[in-house]
Amino acid sequence: MKDRNADTFREALRNVAGLTFNAGEGGRIGDNITLRGYSAVGDLYLDGIRDVAQYNRETFNLEQIDVLRGSASMLFGRGSTGGVINQVSKAPSIMDRNAVTLTAGSNDYKRAAADLNKLVAANTALRVNLMQTDTDSFRDGVHQERWGVAPSLRAGIGTRDDFTLSYTYLKEDNVPDYGVPYFQGRPLQVPVSRFYGLAGTDYERNETGIATATYVHRLDQDTSVKTVLRRADYERDLRAVAPRLAGGVTDITDATVVNRQRQARGGEEHTWTSQTDVTTLLRTGRIAHRLLAGFEYAQEDAHRWTNSSSVANPATTVGDPNLYPALPANFNDSFSRTGDNTYAARTAGLYVQDSIELAPEWKLVLGARYDDFKADYDRPAPAGPLSRTDRVWSTRAGILFQPTETTTWYASYGTSFNPSAELYQLDDRGANTPPEKNRNVEVGIKFEAQDGDLSLRAALFRSEKTNERNTDLSVSVEQNLLSGKRHTDGIELEAAGRVNARWEVFGALALMRGKIDAATGQQANTVGLVPLNTPKVTYALWTTYALGGGWKIGGGFDGAGLRYGQNTNTTAAPAYTRWDALLEYERNAYALKLNVLNLFDRDYYEGVYQGHVIPGTKRSLQLTLIAKF
């Protein structure tokens, strides 16, 4: 993250094989990710607590990002078909250290960040992270502004009682970008700088506030109790344009009409979450047990609406998109909130896991979780209210063989579920539809080389959805049909760490084969096809080398194969490879580095959706000054 100047969640995840990005869909905003061929939009976490709201996540207060693959509902509850992504926040430490970072770059990119840590008393420290970013884009008219602050106070560091209070606030005000439409199943071939939105009136405004209290009590060296209480508030407001060609267009000229489809929604979410984990080590004869038991309770309340207007967006043309057309005087005032829906959900989850050491070389992992999930959905008349309750078991089992201290062979099996009422949504059929069920089977090896400095991993997996929801509106039934099946088979290879004292490397390769095995109703024509946004190959490599005298060079690439925008495989984004480079000089408390993104200035598309696709950045330079004190 630091080497590549990754300032957003999306940029930080470029190194992860098997992960692809979706464009905004149905007015959705924020981070939208597919992992192992399955949407992970509901599987994003912050310090182990669900962070499901729609917003663009930042890295200014992140220490690292964990990508946990496979069905993980044993630990995390609903969702997690392909895996979960957990953000790890920066925490106060007992050492005074401060850093200020200033970056300027192409497209009028400006960013300032500060990371300040101060020991204020014995075993007590205060840490404050600050950030402000303001940038245009290689896309005409697109703009991003955001700022954030994240204070945290930690007492009892290294003692039996460790207590942390933290708060993260992030605010955004952007001109959103829904890319370009498809023509004959591929991205419309125009300069990637060409923007079809309304730069003067489009906006995306997000505000996020997350307050967390964490208490860890260590009874002894083997037993601890950790309790986390969190309050999270999210607000968002969107008015964007999704460009669309008229139906039946067979030839493209500069005069071809592009319709500006309105994507205009708003919403707010408020959540309370309490989570308690107990870990301990005990023995039954010669067998050692590492036990984890936990309880989670979450209350989620959401309110969503549509920003409606009787005044239509003006159309434009392929060759001459007017970003600031003359609009009616009442254009902005014509918008009003309609279709207000409210959602309230309560989740109670109880889980336990036992890691059993049968012998020095053999370990067995067994775990189960029980979730009681209830959701109430209220819609404007005459639609009326809906409710759904699901009570589901999730299980996990694995075996590890460790012939040496540096080698681990493993095999694992896990299940998960996706209720109809997750992600703050429910309809008449979904209210009567049981959860989808998923399972993941994986075998692999992990090897620590170079005295633990270099980690190598290989895995073979199958992630499978065994009863996917299908809709058949031609049949009069009261629920969706749980008649669909699909799977992703894959191989993953990874390397991370130091080859030697000067040379660092991070590489990943995922080969995937996704297939829709069964479908009925409106989805019947997708059987045998590839699920959306599941490329056959994704890859990344980043490496740096210390030349001596404070100089470091680095570079790498990431890319993906062809990705379909819908399960019918009628629209697709072509394969791409993006190269980046780094040159850095560090001396004493100062560092100066130059990052070059998209070194060879290739056109490529990374955010995929059925009606539009988002281009990736053109070549851009970022110069960063870091001062530590």
ZADRENFI-853494 format. One record per residue (C-alpha): residue number from 1; x, y, z. Coordinates in nm, 3 decimals. Each point is the difference from the previous one (the first is absolute). Example, Ala and Ser with C-alpha at 12.3 -4.5 7.8 and 13.67 -1.06 7.14 Angstrom:
REC   seq      east     north        up
REC     1     1.230    -0.450     0.780
REC     2     0.137     0.344    -0.066
//
This chain:
REC   seq      east     north        up
REC     1     0.000     0.000     0.000
REC     2     0.277     0.245     0.090
REC     3     0.222    -0.083    -0.297
REC     4    -0.283     0.041    -0.251
REC     5    -0.145     0.312     0.164
REC     6    -0.331    -0.184     0.029
REC     7    -0.232     0.264     0.144
REC     8    -0.329    -0.181    -0.061
REC     9    -0.137    -0.342     0.082
REC    10    -0.013    -0.084    -0.370
REC    11     0.363     0.089    -0.065
REC    12     0.115    -0.193     0.309
REC    13    -0.172    -0.317    -0.126
REC    14     0.170     0.000    -0.339
REC    15     0.253    -0.253     0.132
REC    16    -0.270    -0.261     0.076
REC    17    -0.045    -0.274    -0.258
REC    18    -0.352    -0.136    -0.046
REC    19    -0.149     0.343     0.078
REC    20    -0.171     0.224    -0.255
REC    21    -0.190     0.329     0.012
REC    22    -0.360     0.075    -0.094
REC    23    -0.129     0.330    -0.129
REC    24    -0.285     0.174     0.183
REC    25    -0.317    -0.200    -0.059
REC    26    -0.359     0.108     0.040
REC    27     0.107     0.329     0.155
REC    28     0.239    -0.174     0.238
REC    29     0.304     0.198     0.107
REC    30     0.318    -0.082     0.186
REC    31     0.224    -0.306     0.002
REC    32    -0.150    -0.287    -0.201
REC    33     0.221    -0.308    -0.015
REC    34    -0.017    -0.356    -0.131
REC    35     0.217    -0.268     0.166
REC    36     0.040    -0.346    -0.151
REC    37    -0.294     0.077    -0.229
REC    38    -0.244     0.103     0.276
REC    39    -0.105     0.344     0.112
REC    40     0.175     0.111     0.318
REC    41    -0.200     0.320     0.035
REC    42    -0.152    -0.127     0.324
REC    43     0.325    -0.154     0.125
REC    44     0.204     0.310     0.086
REC    45     0.115     0.039     0.361
REC    46     0.183     0.251     0.216
REC    47     0.198    -0.159     0.284
REC    48    -0.217    -0.311    -0.014
REC    49    -0.334     0.188     0.007
REC    50    -0.227     0.009    -0.307
REC    51     0.042     0.323    -0.202
REC    52    -0.269    -0.051    -0.261
REC    53    -0.103     0.355    -0.094
REC    54     0.050     0.152    -0.344
REC    55     0.296     0.239     0.001
REC    56     0.352     0.034    -0.140
REC    57     0.242    -0.127     0.263
REC    58     0.332     0.172     0.069
REC    59     0.337    -0.129     0.119
REC    60     0.121     0.297     0.207
REC    61    -0.089    -0.178     0.326
REC    62     0.073    -0.360    -0.107
REC    63     0.296    -0.205     0.118
REC    64    -0.076    -0.285    -0.239
REC    65    -0.279    -0.177    -0.189
REC    66    -0.068    -0.371     0.048
REC    67    -0.160    -0.205    -0.278
REC    68    -0.143    -0.320     0.148
REC    69    -0.108    -0.238    -0.274
REC    70    -0.272    -0.264     0.006
REC    71    -0.319    -0.039     0.198
REC    72     0.059     0.175     0.331
REC    73    -0.350     0.015     0.146
REC    74     0.121    -0.213     0.292
REC    75     0.173     0.315     0.125
REC    76    -0.179     0.287    -0.175
REC    77    -0.362    -0.104    -0.047
REC    78    -0.202     0.042    -0.317
REC    79     0.164     0.046    -0.338
REC    80     0.364    -0.073    -0.082
REC    81    -0.041    -0.238    -0.294
REC    82     0.334     0.084    -0.157
REC    83     0.153     0.148     0.314
REC    84     0.009     0.311     0.215
REC    85     0.217     0.312    -0.005
REC    86     0.097     0.144     0.338
REC    87     0.151     0.346     0.050
REC    88     0.238     0.028     0.295
REC    89     0.013     0.347     0.157
REC    90     0.313     0.169     0.126
REC    91     0.028    -0.028     0.379
REC    92     0.190     0.210     0.257
REC    93     0.339    -0.134     0.108
REC    94     0.236     0.084     0.287
REC    95     0.258     0.162    -0.225
REC    96    -0.012     0.368    -0.100
REC    97     0.004     0.015    -0.378
REC    98    -0.147     0.243    -0.249
REC    99    -0.012     0.029    -0.376
REC   100    -0.133     0.259    -0.242
REC   101    -0.053    -0.088    -0.365
REC   102    -0.055     0.245    -0.286
REC   103    -0.077    -0.116    -0.354
REC   104    -0.053     0.187    -0.325
REC   105    -0.055    -0.152    -0.340
REC   106    -0.165    -0.018    -0.338
REC   107    -0.362     0.108    -0.043
REC   108     0.052     0.265     0.269
REC   109     0.034    -0.269     0.268
REC   110     0.063     0.144     0.347
REC   111     0.011    -0.197     0.325
REC   112     0.116     0.073     0.353
REC   113     0.004    -0.256     0.279
REC   114     0.135    -0.015     0.353
REC   115     0.053    -0.294     0.236
REC   116     0.071     0.123     0.355
REC   117     0.064    -0.233     0.296
REC   118     0.081     0.128     0.350
REC   119     0.058    -0.183     0.328
REC   120    -0.205     0.210     0.244
REC   121     0.045    -0.211     0.316
REC   122     0.138    -0.335     0.107
REC   123    -0.149    -0.263    -0.233
REC   124    -0.234     0.262    -0.150
REC   125     0.032     0.147    -0.349
REC   126    -0.195     0.227    -0.231
REC   127     0.008    -0.038    -0.377
REC   128    -0.158     0.234    -0.253
REC   129    -0.014    -0.050    -0.375
REC   130    -0.103     0.283    -0.232
REC   131    -0.053     0.015    -0.375
REC   132    -0.121     0.234    -0.271
REC   133    -0.004    -0.084    -0.370
REC   134    -0.111     0.212    -0.296
REC   135     0.042    -0.123    -0.357
REC   136    -0.132     0.022    -0.350
REC   137     0.009    -0.301    -0.231
REC   138     0.127    -0.107    -0.339
REC   139    -0.375    -0.006    -0.074
REC   140    -0.132     0.343    -0.101
REC   141    -0.214     0.153     0.272
REC   142     0.049    -0.270     0.265
REC   143     0.117     0.128     0.339
REC   144     0.059    -0.139     0.350
REC   145     0.026     0.176     0.334
REC   146     0.026    -0.177     0.334
REC   147     0.132     0.060     0.347
REC   148     0.021    -0.211     0.310
REC   149     0.108    -0.004     0.362
REC   150     0.054    -0.304     0.223
REC   151     0.098     0.051     0.367
REC   152     0.057    -0.298     0.229
REC   153     0.098    -0.025     0.368
REC   154     0.137    -0.322     0.147
REC   155     0.067    -0.069     0.368
REC   156     0.162    -0.302     0.160
REC   157     0.221    -0.088    -0.294
REC   158     0.179    -0.325     0.076
REC   159    -0.187    -0.053     0.328
REC   160    -0.278    -0.236     0.108
REC   161    -0.264     0.262    -0.078
REC   162     0.029     0.169    -0.340
REC   163    -0.266     0.261    -0.089
REC   164    -0.033     0.196    -0.326
REC   165    -0.239     0.276    -0.108
REC   166     0.006     0.095    -0.368
REC   167    -0.198     0.202    -0.250
REC   168     0.029     0.023    -0.378
REC   169    -0.166     0.275    -0.202
REC   170     0.011     0.017    -0.380
REC   171    -0.180     0.247    -0.225
REC   172    -0.013     0.004    -0.381
REC   173    -0.135     0.236    -0.266
REC   174     0.062    -0.138    -0.349
REC   175    -0.113     0.028    -0.360
REC   176    -0.072    -0.372    -0.057
REC   177     0.103    -0.196    -0.308
REC   178    -0.210    -0.277    -0.156
REC   179     0.238    -0.047    -0.292
REC   180    -0.104    -0.078    -0.355
REC   181    -0.276    -0.217    -0.147
REC   182     0.050    -0.321    -0.194
REC   183    -0.033    -0.023    -0.375
REC   184    -0.044    -0.346    -0.152
REC   185     0.098    -0.154     0.332
REC   186     0.326     0.186     0.054
REC   187     0.090     0.343     0.147
REC   188    -0.084     0.283    -0.237
REC   189     0.323     0.087    -0.180
REC   190     0.052     0.367     0.083
REC   191     0.289     0.180     0.172
REC   192    -0.007    -0.118     0.362
REC   193     0.012     0.361     0.117
REC   194    -0.349     0.060    -0.145
REC   195    -0.265     0.042     0.272
REC   196    -0.373    -0.015    -0.065
REC   197    -0.128     0.125     0.334
REC   198    -0.126     0.342     0.107
REC   199     0.309     0.141     0.170
REC   200    -0.182     0.311     0.125
REC   201    -0.285    -0.178     0.180
REC   202     0.105    -0.363     0.065
REC   203     0.123    -0.073     0.349
REC   204     0.084    -0.278     0.244
REC   205     0.004     0.102     0.366
REC   206     0.087    -0.248     0.271
REC   207     0.050     0.049     0.372
REC   208     0.121    -0.278     0.231
REC   209     0.052     0.002     0.375
REC   210     0.110    -0.312     0.193
REC   211     0.053    -0.001     0.377
REC   212     0.152    -0.309     0.162
REC   213     0.083    -0.106     0.355
REC   214     0.221    -0.309     0.047
REC   215     0.088    -0.169     0.328
REC   216     0.240    -0.293     0.032
REC   217     0.041    -0.177     0.334
REC   218     0.277    -0.258     0.028
REC   219    -0.069    -0.246     0.278
REC   220     0.337    -0.170    -0.056
REC   221     0.243    -0.066    -0.284
REC   222    -0.243    -0.249    -0.160
REC   223    -0.341     0.157     0.060
REC   224    -0.145     0.334    -0.104
REC   225    -0.341     0.163    -0.042
REC   226    -0.051     0.266    -0.267
REC   227    -0.313     0.215    -0.022
REC   228    -0.073     0.251    -0.276
REC   229    -0.286     0.250    -0.010
REC   230    -0.055     0.205    -0.315
REC   231    -0.235     0.269    -0.121
REC   232     0.018     0.078    -0.372
REC   233    -0.189     0.268    -0.194
REC   234     0.001     0.029    -0.377
REC   235    -0.167     0.257    -0.224
REC   236     0.010     0.021    -0.378
REC   237    -0.162     0.199    -0.277
REC   238     0.048    -0.068    -0.370
REC   239    -0.094     0.161    -0.328
REC   240     0.193    -0.161    -0.286
REC   241    -0.026    -0.082    -0.368
REC   242     0.025    -0.349    -0.146
REC   243     0.064     0.045    -0.375
REC   244    -0.207    -0.218    -0.233
REC   245    -0.026    -0.036    -0.376
REC   246    -0.349    -0.023    -0.146
REC   247    -0.118    -0.350    -0.082
REC   248     0.064    -0.123    -0.352
REC   249     0.308     0.215    -0.071
REC   250     0.209    -0.183    -0.262
REC   251     0.253     0.268    -0.093
REC   252     0.185     0.259     0.208
REC   253     0.072     0.352    -0.119
REC   254     0.077     0.319     0.188
REC   255    -0.368     0.090    -0.031
REC   256    -0.128    -0.323     0.158
REC   257    -0.223     0.083     0.296
REC   258     0.107    -0.093     0.353
REC   259    -0.285     0.001     0.250
REC   260     0.080     0.113     0.354
REC   261    -0.180    -0.252     0.218
REC   262    -0.057     0.143     0.346
REC   263     0.143    -0.179     0.303
REC   264    -0.125     0.199     0.298
REC   265    -0.035    -0.147     0.347
REC   266     0.067     0.079     0.361
REC   267     0.010    -0.184     0.325
REC   268     0.120    -0.021     0.356
REC   269     0.093    -0.292     0.222
REC   270     0.055    -0.021     0.373
REC   271     0.137    -0.310     0.168
REC   272     0.079    -0.116     0.352
REC   273     0.224    -0.304     0.032
REC   274     0.123    -0.185     0.308
REC   275     0.246    -0.286    -0.034
REC   276     0.172    -0.204     0.273
REC   277     0.270    -0.263    -0.060
REC   278     0.156    -0.235     0.254
REC   279     0.319    -0.187    -0.089
REC   280     0.178    -0.253     0.216
REC   281     0.245    -0.288    -0.014
REC   282    -0.067    -0.325     0.186
REC   283     0.105    -0.364    -0.009
REC   284    -0.187    -0.330     0.015
REC   285     0.275    -0.250     0.063
REC   286     0.261     0.040    -0.274
REC   287    -0.236     0.192    -0.228
REC   288     0.016     0.381     0.001
REC   289    -0.305     0.213    -0.081
REC   290     0.002     0.364    -0.109
REC   291    -0.362     0.103     0.059
REC   292    -0.183     0.303    -0.137
REC   293    -0.356     0.080     0.105
REC   294    -0.191     0.314    -0.080
REC   295    -0.331     0.181    -0.009
REC   296    -0.103     0.279    -0.238
REC   297    -0.306     0.221     0.012
REC   298    -0.072     0.260    -0.266
REC   299    -0.286     0.244    -0.051
REC   300    -0.022     0.159    -0.346
REC   301    -0.237     0.281    -0.097
REC   302    -0.012     0.142    -0.349
REC   303    -0.201     0.253    -0.197
REC   304     0.024     0.020    -0.379
REC   305    -0.165     0.212    -0.265
REC   306     0.008     0.105    -0.365
REC   307     0.087     0.352    -0.114
REC   308    -0.276     0.045    -0.258
REC   309    -0.065     0.278    -0.248
REC   310    -0.252     0.055    -0.279
REC   311     0.272     0.186    -0.197
REC   312     0.196    -0.244    -0.216
REC   313     0.376     0.011    -0.044
REC   314     0.092     0.143    -0.341
REC   315     0.155    -0.246    -0.244
REC   316     0.338     0.056    -0.161
REC   317     0.204    -0.148    -0.285
REC   318     0.287    -0.245    -0.025
REC   319     0.242     0.250    -0.151
REC   320    -0.095     0.321     0.182
REC   321    -0.119    -0.062     0.356
REC   322    -0.097     0.337     0.147
REC   323     0.086    -0.026     0.370
REC   324    -0.169     0.329     0.086
REC   325    -0.314     0.022    -0.217
REC   326    -0.262     0.268     0.051
REC   327    -0.251    -0.142     0.246
REC   328    -0.346     0.122     0.099
REC   329     0.007     0.256     0.278
REC   330    -0.188    -0.237     0.227
REC   331     0.221    -0.303    -0.072
REC   332     0.159    -0.031     0.344
REC   333    -0.314     0.108     0.187
REC   334    -0.208    -0.261    -0.184
REC   335     0.153    -0.291     0.194
REC   336    -0.186    -0.149     0.294
REC   337     0.027    -0.311     0.215
REC   338    -0.237    -0.279    -0.095
REC   339    -0.038    -0.372     0.065
REC   340     0.125     0.021     0.358
REC   341     0.073    -0.344     0.145
REC   342     0.106    -0.081     0.353
REC   343     0.181    -0.311     0.115
REC   344     0.072    -0.136     0.345
REC   345     0.195    -0.318     0.066
REC   346     0.115    -0.181     0.307
REC   347     0.274    -0.266    -0.005
REC   348     0.105    -0.223     0.287
REC   349     0.284    -0.241    -0.066
REC   350     0.167    -0.257     0.224
REC   351     0.317    -0.175    -0.118
REC   352     0.269    -0.237     0.124
REC   353     0.319    -0.140    -0.152
REC   354     0.250    -0.255     0.127
REC   355     0.351    -0.032    -0.144
REC   356     0.113    -0.341     0.118
REC   357     0.366    -0.107     0.003
REC   358    -0.024    -0.376    -0.041
REC   359     0.377    -0.037    -0.034
REC   360     0.286     0.245    -0.062
REC   361    -0.048    -0.037    -0.378
REC   362    -0.381    -0.030    -0.015
REC   363    -0.272     0.252     0.087
REC   364    -0.375    -0.012    -0.043
REC   365    -0.228     0.305    -0.018
REC   366    -0.372    -0.032     0.072
REC   367    -0.247     0.286     0.027
REC   368    -0.368     0.089    -0.015
REC   369    -0.212     0.313     0.019
REC   370    -0.373     0.050     0.054
REC   371    -0.162     0.319    -0.133
REC   372    -0.344     0.137     0.080
REC   373    -0.066     0.270    -0.260
REC   374    -0.324     0.201    -0.010
REC   375    -0.077     0.284    -0.239
REC   376    -0.300     0.233    -0.031
REC   377    -0.049     0.201    -0.318
REC   378    -0.254     0.279    -0.034
REC   379    -0.101     0.137    -0.340
REC   380    -0.228     0.288    -0.103
REC   381    -0.368    -0.087    -0.049
REC   382    -0.145    -0.198    -0.158
REC   383     0.302    -0.237     0.011
REC   384     0.009    -0.018     0.378
REC   385     0.232    -0.174     0.248
REC   386     0.192    -0.327    -0.031
REC   387     0.189    -0.217     0.249
REC   388     0.240    -0.289    -0.020
REC   389     0.163    -0.216     0.269
REC   390     0.278    -0.252    -0.064
REC   391     0.173    -0.229     0.246
REC   392     0.300    -0.170    -0.157
REC   393     0.299    -0.213     0.104
REC   394     0.338     0.054    -0.170
REC   395     0.283    -0.250     0.039
REC   396     0.372    -0.020    -0.060
REC   397     0.251    -0.283     0.010
REC   398     0.365    -0.029    -0.092
REC   399     0.305    -0.215     0.045
REC   400     0.364     0.117     0.002
REC   401     0.314    -0.202    -0.046
REC   402     0.322     0.178     0.103
REC   403     0.297    -0.231    -0.069
REC   404     0.242     0.286     0.076
REC   405    -0.019     0.336     0.176
REC   406    -0.009     0.174    -0.338
REC   407    -0.247    -0.216    -0.196
REC   408    -0.376    -0.040     0.040
REC   409    -0.224    -0.217    -0.217
REC   410    -0.369     0.055     0.055
REC   411    -0.349    -0.103    -0.114
REC   412    -0.315     0.188     0.100
REC   413    -0.377     0.000    -0.042
REC   414    -0.240     0.279     0.091
REC   415    -0.359     0.109    -0.053
REC   416    -0.172     0.337    -0.009
REC   417    -0.340     0.148    -0.083
REC   418    -0.156     0.307    -0.163
REC   419    -0.346     0.098     0.131
REC   420    -0.247     0.178    -0.227
REC   421    -0.016     0.295     0.238
REC   422     0.373     0.080     0.016
REC   423     0.141     0.329    -0.131
REC   424    -0.311     0.191     0.107
REC   425    -0.228    -0.142    -0.267
REC   426    -0.312    -0.215    -0.018
REC   427    -0.292    -0.053    -0.239
REC   428    -0.322    -0.200     0.008
REC   429     0.157    -0.319    -0.131
REC   430     0.318     0.036     0.199
REC   431    -0.197     0.026     0.323
REC   432    -0.100    -0.364    -0.051
REC   433     0.332    -0.126    -0.135
REC   434     0.244    -0.195     0.223
REC   435     0.371     0.092    -0.011
REC   436     0.237    -0.102    -0.276
REC   437     0.257    -0.254     0.113
REC   438     0.370    -0.004    -0.089
REC   439     0.297    -0.226     0.061
REC   440     0.372     0.022    -0.055
REC   441     0.251    -0.284    -0.029
REC   442     0.373     0.076    -0.010
REC   443     0.335    -0.174     0.021
REC   444     0.334     0.173     0.003
REC   445     0.349     0.052     0.136
REC   446     0.173     0.287     0.176
REC   447     0.378     0.016     0.019
REC   448     0.221     0.245     0.188
REC   449     0.337     0.052    -0.172
REC   450     0.302     0.220     0.070
REC   451    -0.028    -0.052     0.376
REC   452    -0.361     0.116    -0.009
REC   453     0.062     0.313    -0.210
REC   454    -0.172    -0.143    -0.309
REC   455    -0.346    -0.164     0.005
REC   456    -0.113    -0.225    -0.283
REC   457    -0.352    -0.136    -0.047
REC   458    -0.185    -0.224    -0.247
REC   459    -0.367    -0.095     0.018
REC   460    -0.254    -0.199    -0.200
REC   461    -0.363     0.087     0.075
REC   462    -0.364    -0.035    -0.095
REC   463    -0.249     0.265     0.114
REC   464    -0.357    -0.105    -0.067
REC   465    -0.346     0.150     0.036
REC   466    -0.231    -0.297     0.029
REC   467    -0.344     0.166    -0.014
REC   468     0.017     0.343    -0.161
REC   469    -0.312     0.216    -0.017
REC   470    -0.167     0.006    -0.342
REC   471    -0.306     0.207    -0.092
REC   472    -0.275    -0.115    -0.236
REC   473    -0.262     0.271    -0.036
REC   474    -0.199    -0.214    -0.246
REC   475    -0.086    -0.242     0.280
REC   476    -0.233     0.099     0.281
REC   477     0.201    -0.099     0.306
REC   478     0.042     0.178     0.330
REC   479     0.377    -0.039     0.023
REC   480     0.311     0.003    -0.214
REC   481     0.117    -0.334    -0.131
REC   482     0.307    -0.139     0.176
REC   483     0.079    -0.190    -0.319
REC   484     0.329     0.152    -0.109
REC   485     0.347    -0.144     0.044
REC   486     0.343     0.129    -0.092
REC   487     0.359    -0.054     0.096
REC   488     0.351     0.134    -0.038
REC   489     0.297    -0.234    -0.020
REC   490     0.336     0.162     0.044
REC   491     0.371    -0.012     0.067
REC   492     0.177     0.274     0.196
REC   493     0.374     0.058     0.027
REC   494     0.152     0.269     0.222
REC   495     0.340     0.122     0.116
REC   496     0.062     0.280     0.248
REC   497     0.306     0.120     0.188
REC   498     0.373     0.048    -0.038
REC   499     0.212    -0.202    -0.239
REC   500     0.303     0.156     0.169
REC   501     0.082     0.308     0.207
REC   502    -0.042     0.231    -0.301
REC   503    -0.265    -0.170    -0.215
REC   504    -0.370    -0.014     0.089
REC   505    -0.273    -0.164    -0.206
REC   506    -0.375    -0.040     0.011
REC   507    -0.154    -0.218    -0.273
REC   508    -0.333    -0.173    -0.053
REC   509    -0.166    -0.204    -0.274
REC   510    -0.353    -0.141    -0.007
REC   511    -0.134    -0.227    -0.273
REC   512    -0.378    -0.035     0.026
REC   513    -0.268    -0.185    -0.189
REC   514    -0.347     0.121     0.088
REC   515    -0.315    -0.168    -0.130
REC   516    -0.375     0.034     0.047
REC   517    -0.111    -0.362     0.049
REC   518    -0.376     0.041     0.032
REC   519    -0.253     0.280    -0.039
REC   520    -0.372     0.033    -0.065
REC   521    -0.252     0.271    -0.075
REC   522     0.145     0.322    -0.135
REC   523     0.354    -0.133     0.054
REC   524    -0.048    -0.326    -0.191
REC   525     0.200     0.130    -0.300
REC   526     0.314     0.034     0.213
REC   527     0.062    -0.372     0.064
REC   528     0.351    -0.097    -0.102
REC   529     0.120     0.360    -0.018
REC   530     0.256     0.188     0.210
REC   531    -0.122     0.203     0.301
REC   532     0.045     0.374    -0.030
REC   533     0.339     0.147     0.085
REC   534     0.173    -0.338     0.038
REC   535     0.308     0.012    -0.225
REC   536     0.201    -0.311    -0.078
REC   537     0.316     0.168     0.125
REC   538     0.096     0.282     0.237
REC   539     0.357     0.083     0.098
REC   540     0.220     0.253     0.175
REC   541     0.370     0.048     0.064
REC   542     0.170     0.276     0.196
REC   543     0.371     0.002     0.080
REC   544     0.249     0.250     0.143
REC   545     0.379     0.002     0.028
REC   546     0.213     0.211     0.234
REC   547     0.294     0.133    -0.200
REC   548     0.185     0.143     0.299
REC   549     0.068     0.357     0.101
REC   550    -0.371     0.047     0.079
REC   551    -0.121    -0.081    -0.355
REC   552    -0.271    -0.254    -0.079
REC   553    -0.158    -0.095    -0.331
REC   554    -0.313    -0.201    -0.053
REC   555    -0.262    -0.100    -0.249
REC   556    -0.258    -0.253    -0.092
REC   557    -0.321    -0.077    -0.176
REC   558    -0.350    -0.123     0.062
REC   559    -0.272    -0.115    -0.232
REC   560    -0.294    -0.222    -0.081
REC   561    -0.141    -0.198    -0.286
REC   562    -0.324     0.073    -0.181
REC   563    -0.289     0.066     0.242
REC   564    -0.366    -0.028    -0.090
REC   565    -0.235     0.276     0.113
REC   566    -0.299    -0.232     0.038
REC   567    -0.077    -0.370     0.034
REC   568    -0.129    -0.017    -0.360
REC   569     0.358     0.076    -0.112
REC   570    -0.117     0.261    -0.251
REC   571     0.214     0.288     0.129
REC   572     0.363    -0.019     0.105
REC   573     0.306     0.204     0.088
REC   574     0.320    -0.113    -0.177
REC   575     0.306    -0.136     0.180
REC   576     0.255     0.251     0.121
REC   577     0.340     0.039     0.166
REC   578     0.100     0.318     0.182
REC   579     0.365     0.077     0.083
REC   580     0.107     0.232     0.283
REC   581     0.344     0.122     0.110
REC   582     0.171     0.150     0.306
REC   583     0.315     0.200     0.069
REC   584     0.070     0.096     0.363
REC   585     0.277     0.175     0.191
REC   586     0.007    -0.013     0.379
REC   587     0.250     0.168     0.229
REC   588    -0.035     0.024     0.377
REC   589    -0.350     0.130     0.080
REC   590    -0.097     0.096    -0.354
REC   591    -0.104    -0.189    -0.310
REC   592    -0.087     0.112    -0.352
REC   593    -0.163    -0.240    -0.243
REC   594    -0.140     0.005    -0.350
REC   595    -0.283    -0.235    -0.099
REC   596    -0.099    -0.052    -0.363
REC   597    -0.340    -0.159    -0.051
REC   598    -0.074    -0.173    -0.331
REC   599     0.360     0.044    -0.111
REC   600    -0.065    -0.088    -0.367
REC   601    -0.320     0.210    -0.020
REC   602    -0.219    -0.290    -0.116
REC   603    -0.377     0.034    -0.027
REC   604    -0.179    -0.256     0.215
REC   605    -0.330    -0.058     0.179
REC   606    -0.031    -0.129     0.356
REC   607    -0.344     0.076     0.148
REC   608    -0.257    -0.228    -0.166
REC   609    -0.382     0.008    -0.003
REC   610    -0.262    -0.121    -0.246
REC   611    -0.074     0.342    -0.151
REC   612     0.327     0.189     0.033
REC   613     0.369    -0.043     0.075
REC   614     0.251     0.227     0.178
REC   615     0.338     0.078    -0.159
REC   616     0.314    -0.029     0.211
REC   617     0.239     0.289     0.050
REC   618     0.219     0.134    -0.278
REC   619     0.369     0.053     0.073
REC   620     0.039     0.226     0.300
REC   621     0.285     0.108     0.226
REC   622    -0.006     0.058     0.375
REC   623     0.286     0.158     0.193
REC   624    -0.007    -0.055     0.377
REC   625     0.198     0.159     0.282
REC   626     0.002    -0.181     0.335
REC   627     0.134     0.158     0.318
REC   628     0.037    -0.204     0.321
REC   629     0.062     0.146     0.344
//
